[in-house]
Amino acid sequence: MDLSKAKICIPSSSGGHLTHMWLLRPVWERAADRFWVTFDKEDANSLLEGERVYHCHYPTNRNIPNLLKNTVLAWKVLRKERPDLIISSGAAVAVPFFLIGKMLGSKCVYVEVFDRVDKSTMTGRILNGVADLFVVQWPKQLGVYKNAVDLGSIF
């Protein structure tokens, strides 16, 4: 995929997940167009100042009402934006964006978080079979997720 012609969607919880995605700046800044989906929180708003952002509903982990709200949001945003690529390290906000994005033809890349070495995250378990590329950051994680690729640490 030629990123210079691609539109990228980056759905991410604020905090560490958003930091993971920000550290991939050499990848996403080459895109022709990009937008973020994250929480309307001070850390996210500060980091993403000047970026195009859609705010999602939180808390997300194990919160069914907000999962449903974020699924509706994903449907609306993805139908409007039609990204070529969706990339995320989670957490739960990534799930509806990946599932709906795949239905609409987007390629999906999931980057498992750095601090989970020997067991899976809930988001990782859900998206392992959905993502076109499932990236881990530790060799040991290859035994946790099938079809994962270890690209090393992004820190």
C-alpha positions, 0 to 999 in steps of 0.5 A: 500500500502506498501510504502517500496516497492512503487515508489512515484511521487511528482509533485508540484509547487515550494514555498508553495506547495513544502513546503507542500510536504516536510513536508510529509517527514515521508510518502515519505521517506519510499518509495522504490523509489521516484521522484519529478516534479517541477519548475527549480527554486532556492528554489526548487533546493535547497530544493530538492538537492540530490533528483531525479527531473524532471523539468516542465514548468512554469508558470502553473496557467491558462497557456494553452501552459504550461499545454500542455507542462506539459501534454506531460512531464507527459505522458513521465515521467509516462510511463517511471517511472510507479509510484505506488502513486502520491501525490501532493498539487498542483498547476496546474502541478499536474493536468496532472500527476494525470489524466495520472497517473490514466490512467496508474494505479497509485493511487493518493492522493491530499492534499488541501493547508492549507491556503484555508479554506472556498472555493476551489482551481481550482486544488482542484475542478479538482482533487476532483473526480480524486484522490483516497484520497482527504485530507483537513487540516481543518474541514470546508473544508469538506463542500467544497469538497465531499468525502474529509478526514480531516487529520488535519494540516501538519504544 
